Amino acid sequence: MPALKDRVKADGEILAFPDTEPIQALQTIIEQRPNLVVLERLFAATPRGAALINRIKSDPQLANAEVRVMSHTGDYTRQVVKPSAPARVIAQADGSQVELEPAPSSIATEEAPKSLDWHGTRRAPRFRVRDGIELQLDGNPAAVIDLSIVGAQVISTTVLRPNQKVRITVPNDDFVLRFRGAIAWAKFELAKEPAKTPQYRAGVEFTDGDAQALDSLISRHRA
């Protein structure tokens, strides 16, 4: 971070966010509309980094925000620009060409920009489930908030860390689903009530889950 700050040479306040907090970073960008957004090169190459860039570039209210990708270990730097729309050209009978107004851009700015999820991308639809649905991570219970055939959002009182490998157990009517997974993101949350225990909200990515069985589970427990 110090190396990046030295190279940016920006006037005014600089706010920094770790790559595990893209949602918080996006919320701040939307609220404050900065003139410059800098992403570290390694993060920019990840799905979450690409999703953050696309979200900024698709928002008309952030049209004045310059997005720059930089490396903290070298001199690499580049400015990310919104794809320009090529002009449409028609040929006339005399052989000359006439340039018309630009064709519609590949980015539809008229539509409301999509929100950025913690994963940055969604490989499968995710559905809210009813209260009381649980799974186990390494034998510890975790409440399921939403579920897809490739992952889930959970709340757990047990410590969860990004990239942590976990064994997942999901109770089913006739049998128990067991497969492997990993913590894609994790966020520590303080309890709103003094009597309650602090918790971790996390995204769990399923490595080898049974898609058919999970789909059936979703159908039974959707909110």
C-alpha positions in Angstrom: 0.0 0.0 0.0 2.7 2.6 0.8 4.3 1.9 -2.6 1.0 2.5 -4.4 0.3 5.7 -2.5 3.8 7.0 -3.4 3.2 6.4 -7.1 -0.4 7.8 -7.2 0.6 11.3 -6.2 -3.0 12.3 -5.8 -4.2 15.6 -4.2 -6.7 15.3 -1.4 -7.7 12.4 0.8 -6.8 8.8 -0.2 -9.1 6.0 1.1 -7.7 2.4 1.0 -9.6 -0.9 1.0 -8.2 -4.4 1.1 -9.2 -6.8 -1.7 -11.5 -8.6 0.7 -13.8 -5.6 0.9 -15.0 -4.8 -2.6 -18.5 -4.1 -1.5 -17.4 -1.5 1.0 -15.1 0.1 -1.6 -17.9 0.2 -4.2 -20.3 1.8 -1.6 -17.7 4.5 -0.9 -17.1 5.1 -4.6 -20.8 5.5 -5.3 -21.3 7.9 -2.3 -18.2 10.1 -2.8 -17.7 9.9 -6.6 -13.9 10.2 -6.6 -12.0 11.5 -9.6 -9.5 8.5 -9.4 -9.9 4.9 -8.5 -6.7 2.8 -8.3 -6.8 -1.0 -8.3 -3.8 -3.2 -7.7 -2.9 -5.2 -10.8 -3.3 -8.7 -9.1 -6.7 -7.8 -7.7 -7.9 -6.3 -11.0 -7.2 -9.6 -12.7 -9.5 -11.5 -10.4 -13.3 -12.0 -11.0 -14.1 -9.6 -8.2 -11.7 -7.0 -9.5 -13.1 -7.3 -13.0 -16.7 -7.0 -11.6 -15.8 -3.9 -9.7 -14.3 -2.2 -12.8 -17.3 -3.1 -14.9 -19.6 -1.8 -12.2 -17.9 1.5 -12.1 -17.7 1.9 -15.9 -21.3 1.0 -16.3 -22.6 3.7 -13.9 -23.3 7.0 -15.6 -23.0 8.8 -12.3 -19.3 7.7 -12.1 -18.5 8.8 -15.7 -15.9 11.2 -14.3 -14.1 8.6 -12.3 -10.7 7.5 -13.8 -10.0 3.9 -13.2 -6.3 3.1 -13.1 -4.7 -0.4 -12.7 -1.2 -0.3 -11.1 1.4 -2.8 -9.9 2.9 -2.4 -6.4 6.1 -4.2 -7.6 6.9 -2.5 -10.8 6.2 0.4 -13.1 3.1 -1.2 -14.7 0.2 1.2 -15.0 -2.8 1.5 -17.3 -6.0 3.5 -17.5 -9.2 1.6 -18.0 -11.5 3.3 -20.4 -15.1 2.6 -21.3 -15.3 0.9 -24.8 -16.0 3.6 -27.4 -18.8 2.9 -29.8 -17.6 2.6 -33.5 -19.3 5.0 -35.9 -21.5 3.4 -38.5 -20.4 3.9 -42.1 -22.6 3.5 -45.2 -21.6 3.4 -48.8 -23.3 5.6 -51.3 -24.0 4.9 -55.0 -21.1 7.0 -56.2 -18.7 5.0 -54.1 -18.2 7.6 -51.3 -18.8 6.8 -47.7 -20.9 8.6 -45.1 -20.2 8.3 -41.4 -23.4 8.3 -39.2 -23.8 8.6 -35.5 -21.9 6.0 -33.3 -23.5 2.6 -33.0 -24.9 1.7 -29.6 -22.2 1.0 -27.1 -21.5 -2.5 -25.9 -22.2 -1.1 -22.4 -25.9 -0.1 -22.0 -25.7 2.9 -19.7 -29.5 3.4 -19.8 -30.0 0.3 -17.7 -29.5 0.4 -13.9 -26.1 -0.9 -13.1 -26.1 -4.3 -11.5 -25.0 -4.6 -7.9 -21.7 -6.1 -7.1 -21.9 -9.3 -5.1 -19.2 -10.6 -2.8 -18.0 -13.2 -5.3 -17.9 -10.7 -8.1 -19.6 -13.2 -10.4 -22.5 -15.7 -10.1 -22.0 -19.0 -11.8 -25.5 -20.2 -10.7 -28.7 -18.5 -9.4 -28.7 -18.1 -5.6 -31.9 -18.3 -3.6 -32.9 -17.2 -0.1 -33.9 -20.1 2.2 -36.2 -20.2 5.1 -35.0 -19.4 8.6 -33.6 -22.4 10.5 -31.8 -24.1 7.6 -28.3 -25.1 8.7 -25.2 -26.9 7.3 -22.0 -27.8 9.0 -18.5 -26.5 8.3 -15.9 -28.9 9.7 -18.5 -30.1 12.1 -19.6 -26.6 13.3 -23.1 -25.4 12.6 -23.7 -22.5 10.3 -27.1 -20.9 9.4 -27.8 -20.8 5.7 -28.9 -17.4 4.3 -29.0 -18.2 0.6 -28.0 -21.2 -1.4 -27.1 -22.3 -4.9 -25.8 -25.5 -6.5 -22.2 -24.0 -6.3 -22.2 -22.1 -3.0 -24.0 -20.5 -0.1 -24.0 -17.5 2.2 -23.8 -18.6 5.8 -23.6 -17.1 9.3 -21.4 -18.8 11.9 -20.1 -18.1 15.4 -17.0 -20.1 14.5 -14.1 -18.2 13.0 -14.1 -18.4 9.1 -11.3 -17.0 7.0 -11.0 -16.5 3.2 -9.4 -19.4 1.3 -10.0 -21.7 4.3 -10.7 -25.3 3.1 -13.8 -26.8 4.8 -15.6 -30.1 4.9 -19.3 -29.5 4.3 -22.2 -31.5 5.7 -25.8 -30.8 4.6 -28.7 -32.7 6.3 -31.2 -34.1 3.8 -34.5 -35.9 4.2 -33.2 -39.4 3.2 -29.4 -39.0 3.5 -26.7 -36.5 4.4 -24.7 -34.6 1.8 -21.0 -34.5 2.3 -18.5 -32.7 0.1 -15.6 -30.2 0.2 -15.5 -26.5 -0.2 -13.7 -23.3 0.6 -14.5 -19.9 2.1 -14.6 -17.4 -0.7 -15.0 -14.4 1.6 -15.7 -13.7 5.2 -16.8 -10.7 7.2 -16.7 -10.4 11.0 -19.9 -8.9 12.5 -20.4 -7.6 16.0 -23.6 -8.6 17.7 -26.3 -5.9 17.7 -27.5 -7.1 21.2 -25.0 -7.4 24.1 -26.2 -10.9 25.0 -25.5 -12.3 21.6 -22.2 -13.7 20.3 -20.3 -12.0 17.5 -20.5 -13.9 14.2 -18.9 -14.4 10.8 -20.9 -13.9 7.6 -19.2 -15.8 4.8 -19.5 -17.1 1.3 -18.8 -20.8 0.9 -17.9 -22.2 -2.5 -18.7 -25.8 -3.1 -15.9 -27.9 -4.7 -17.6 -31.2 -5.5 -21.2 -30.9 -4.3 -24.0 -33.0 -5.9 -25.7 -30.4 -8.1 -28.9 -32.5 -8.4 -29.2 -33.1 -4.7 -28.5 -29.4 -3.9 -31.1 -28.3 -6.5 -33.7 -30.5 -4.8 -32.7 -29.1 -1.4 -33.2 -25.5 -2.7 -36.6 -26.4 -4.1 -37.7 -27.6 -0.7 -36.3 -24.8 1.4 -36.6 -21.7 -0.7 -38.1 -18.7 1.2 
